[in-house]
Amino acid sequence: PVPPEALAPVAVTLQAVERREVPVFEEVVGTVRPRKEAQVTAKVTGRLLEMTAIPGMKVKAGDLLAKLDVGELDAALARAQAALEQADRDLARFRSLRDSGAVALAEFEQAEARQRMATATVAETKTMVQNASVTAPFDGTITRKYLEPGDLASPERPIFAMEDSALLRLEIHVAEAMAGSLAIGSKFRVEVGGAGAEIEGVVSELSPSADVGSRTFLVK
């Protein structure tokens, strides 16, 4: 028999076998949006008289953005105030007559009712006049202007769009299989393209139902 050839010794490394979970990553593309966005409209209907805001302008909550022509409301307020002054005079006269017993209680109560109605009309008309001034609902930036001076504004027609970019939110659409493993408070890695930023994202909103067309769930 032929003796076996001698082999040179080979160095080996021992590795202990262990069982552990290996994370599986799935990349999902989303859109970064401001957390606060709004379509600014007028609370009353009227012609736009003045617009003080333009796209790109930073505004504070309560800043004047536009004014409506409220000539008719101003006239209505003047009539309401005149009616209130007359109702106040009538009530004072009926109160004096009541104290002397020269007027029936029912007539005095009617005078009181007219005075209350006139007061309410003045307050209501003042509110309508104030609503003719369109103001910013929060601190932010005007991003779009939909109307121009002279256009008819109404509660159904946006005048401006604005957003607050101080706090941004990532919105993504995930498949049904992936959505089942997510919950409010779930954390995952977020990479912001172009900015070179990598941060930790926390789920703040999770749609309970899937979009009918794409069968995906919206996650914010």
Beta strands, then each sheet from edge to edge (+ up, - down):
strand 1: 30-41
strand 2: 46-51
strand 3: 58-59
strand 4: 64-68
strand 5: 133-135
strand 6: 140-145
strand 7: 152-153
strand 8: 158-175
strand 9: 187-192
strand 10: 197-202
strand 11: 216-219
sheet 1: 1+ 8- 6+ 3-
sheet 2: 1+ 8- 11+
sheet 3: 5+ 4- 2+ 7-
sheet 4: 9+ 10-
end
